[in-house]
Amino acid sequence: MTDFVVVAGAWLGAWAWEEVTAELRAAGHGAHPLTLSGLAEKRGLPAGQQTHVRDVVDEVERLGLRDVVLVGHSYSGVPVGQAAERIGDRLRRVVFVDAAVPVDGESFLSGWPSDPVRRSIAEHDGFWPPPEADGFAGQGLTDDGIARLVGGSTPHPGATLTEPAVLTGPLDALPATYVKCLLDGDEPPPAAAKPLESGTWEPVTMDTGHWPMFSRPRALARILHEAAAGR
């Protein structure tokens, strides 16, 4: 049995992992979906990026987990990658699911054309509003899946996107798997390229879109199981 702490990306909470965690538990694993501060049922709590890092570390410590697999999807790869470094020998593996990865001194919005996002945050009182239904099109989702995403999403605290990551060592020192969802593009972010090319991280692809916990939950759960087993 492996314990998984799973964290969804921007706008989402623990609820997004319902189908994946059911599969993991059916396979005998511990599955602990985490809502980050300022989102979903924790909406209203103040949050910066380091708040989100602490959310993950505190959850591991609160549950007394060891030999844990941390899973970060999309935005949450940034705080999850930092938390993976901070939990030390409690970590078994970190899995980045079509995710951004942290770079010391850089924010989630660094390194890509993010001016529209920054303007949107400024225009919405410091929050990044979730997309409408058409923002989820072309990602292998059913109409029901899109409706669930639209209905469950909450505005994302902007400070978590603009504050810099803090790392004390090279990211490729972490045991990691990177899952690239091909409907969202063929290439992982540049910060993931070096550890993937060097062979220190395991690459996995999924023929689906950016939200595989909705479009391919059973396949994603199988990938997480295999990553924990080192396969």
C-alpha atoms as one frame of an Amber mdcrd trajectory, in Angstrom:
protein
   0.000   0.000   0.000   1.138   3.513  -0.836  -0.207   6.802   0.477  -0.935
   9.411  -2.174  -1.508  13.107  -1.488  -3.131  14.477  -4.634  -3.509  18.177
  -5.429  -5.437  19.631  -8.350  -4.491  22.696 -10.341  -5.910  26.205 -10.603
  -9.562  26.779  -9.651 -10.062  23.245  -8.311 -10.241  21.509  -4.945 -10.065
  17.993  -3.534 -13.423  17.208  -5.131 -11.754  17.010  -8.558 -10.004  13.751
  -7.582 -13.131  11.796  -6.613 -12.936   9.169  -9.355  -9.148   8.770  -9.178
  -9.078   8.358  -5.414 -11.857   5.765  -5.605  -9.691   3.724  -7.996  -6.602
   4.079  -5.804  -8.479   3.011  -2.677  -9.996   0.043  -4.482  -6.412  -1.045
  -5.258  -5.556  -0.886  -1.548  -3.805   2.480  -1.443  -4.332   5.439   0.841
  -5.587   8.427  -1.138  -5.675  11.890   0.378  -7.026  14.626  -1.908  -6.092
  18.091  -0.684  -7.768  21.436  -1.250  -5.303  24.315  -1.182  -6.028  27.488
   0.784  -8.288  29.987  -0.958 -10.041  27.420  -3.163 -13.262  25.374  -3.089
 -14.342  24.781   0.523 -11.327  26.815   1.701 -12.366  29.839  -0.332 -11.834
  33.000   1.678  -8.611  31.880   3.338  -5.693  34.162   2.414  -3.115  32.411
   0.268   0.229  33.027  -1.365   2.370  30.417  -3.044   4.266  29.535   0.129
   0.904  29.078   1.854   0.190  26.350  -0.685   3.579  24.739  -0.089   2.817
  24.673   3.638  -0.639  23.228   2.938   0.982  20.187   1.333   3.740  19.753
   3.910   1.265  20.188   6.780  -1.046  17.538   5.307   1.769  14.987   5.131
   2.754  15.758   8.712  -0.829  15.900  10.029  -1.564  12.439   8.658   1.810
  11.073   9.775   2.564   9.818   6.281   5.821   8.205   5.244   6.846   6.723
   1.914   4.338   9.125   0.360   3.697   9.943  -3.292   2.865  13.606  -3.893
   0.824  14.315  -7.020   0.583  17.811  -8.482  -1.636  18.690 -11.432  -1.153
  21.813 -13.569  -0.490  24.865 -11.335  -0.095  22.731  -8.222   3.086  21.184
  -9.586   4.802  24.366  -8.379   3.898  24.069  -4.683   3.960  20.262  -4.752
   7.493  20.224  -6.188   8.673  22.514  -3.398   6.857  20.442  -0.769   8.473
  17.273  -2.134  11.861  18.767  -1.373  10.811  19.843   2.119   9.368  16.550
   3.365  12.758  14.850   2.962  12.810  11.115   3.565   9.037  10.967   3.856
   8.923  11.223   0.054   8.675   8.157  -2.134   8.016   9.948  -5.419   6.491
  13.072  -6.875   4.231  12.858  -9.921   3.667  15.943 -12.060   0.423  15.585
 -14.044   0.614  17.900 -17.063   2.036  20.309 -14.546   4.199  23.344 -14.137
   7.328  22.601 -12.123   9.017  24.996  -9.710  12.090  27.018 -10.628  13.906
  28.753  -7.799  13.166  32.470  -7.821  10.500  32.216 -10.534   6.719  32.186
 -10.300   4.088  30.064 -12.015   3.590  32.934 -14.482   7.290  33.272 -15.337
   8.555  32.159 -18.728   5.358  32.225 -20.783   3.148  34.977 -22.241   1.216
  35.633 -19.047   0.224  39.277 -19.459  -3.460  38.405 -20.067  -3.527  36.408
 -16.831  -1.879  39.238 -14.885  -4.406  41.725 -16.284  -7.257  39.410 -15.384
  -5.978  39.105 -11.805  -5.732  42.898 -11.537  -9.255  43.325 -12.913 -10.783
  40.741 -10.531  -9.574  41.953  -7.143  -6.516  39.728  -7.050  -8.116  36.525
  -8.316  -7.826  34.591 -11.583 -11.391  33.728 -12.629 -12.059  30.233 -13.986
 -12.824  29.803 -17.676 -16.269  29.377 -19.147 -17.246  26.067 -20.735 -15.507
  26.821 -24.039 -12.201  27.128 -22.171 -12.319  23.383 -21.535 -13.075  22.409
 -25.148 -10.780  20.132 -27.147  -9.441  18.345 -24.074 -11.185  14.998 -24.347
 -13.907  15.895 -21.861 -17.557  14.902 -22.035 -20.260  17.527 -21.703 -20.857
  16.231 -18.182 -17.167  16.554 -17.346 -17.096  20.134 -18.586 -20.234  20.927
 -16.597 -18.613  19.526 -13.450 -15.482  21.594 -14.021 -17.411  24.804 -14.646
 -19.760  24.207 -11.743 -17.048  23.337  -9.230 -14.365  25.860 -10.118 -13.663
  28.876  -7.919 -11.507  31.962  -8.578  -7.830  31.262  -7.954  -5.824  33.495
  -5.552  -3.549  35.562  -7.769  -0.663  35.836  -5.301  -0.057  32.089  -5.564
   0.645  32.577  -9.273   2.953  35.575  -9.010   5.113  34.804  -5.957   8.466
  33.045  -6.587   9.272  29.446  -5.802  11.945  28.640  -3.229  14.141  25.579
  -3.809  17.312  24.615  -1.960  18.596  22.004  -4.411  18.272  20.820  -8.005
  14.807  19.629  -8.923  16.177  16.622 -10.783  17.416  15.254  -7.452  13.802
  14.333  -6.689  12.478  10.908  -7.739   9.757  11.939 -10.180   7.396  10.952
 -12.946   6.165  13.518 -15.470   2.810  12.785 -17.129   2.286  14.698 -20.383
  -1.277  14.916 -21.672  -0.933  15.097 -25.425  -4.146  16.939 -26.306  -2.655
  19.865 -24.386   0.562  19.841 -26.443   3.455  17.467 -27.008   6.130  19.168
 -24.909   6.471  19.480 -21.130   7.519  22.866 -19.729  11.178  23.806 -20.275
  12.013  23.351 -16.583  11.050  19.672 -16.863  13.068  19.087 -20.049  16.503
  18.666 -18.441  15.554  16.006 -15.856  13.482  14.181 -18.466  16.283  14.225
 -21.041  18.855  13.121 -18.475  16.760  10.122 -17.528  16.430  11.076 -13.857
  12.665  11.521 -14.254  10.324   8.983 -15.799   8.269  10.306 -18.744   4.718
   9.058 -19.305   2.220  10.219 -21.922  -1.570  10.111 -21.931  -3.671  10.467
 -25.060  -6.065  12.884 -23.413  -6.349  16.508 -22.368  -5.227  18.680 -19.499
  -7.755  17.379 -16.956  -7.226  13.584 -17.002  -8.861  13.156 -13.586 -12.096
  13.896 -15.466 -11.377  12.499 -18.932  -9.372   9.350 -18.042  -9.561   8.791
 -14.269  -9.018   5.036 -14.349  -5.981   5.330 -16.629  -4.536   8.106 -14.462
  -5.000   6.005 -11.313  -3.156   3.144 -13.029  -0.268   5.463 -13.918  -0.057
   6.662 -10.321  -0.041   3.057  -9.068   2.758   2.155 -11.489   4.757   5.271
 -10.584   4.605   4.323  -6.900   5.757   0.822  -7.757   8.666   2.153  -9.808
   7.346   0.726 -13.064
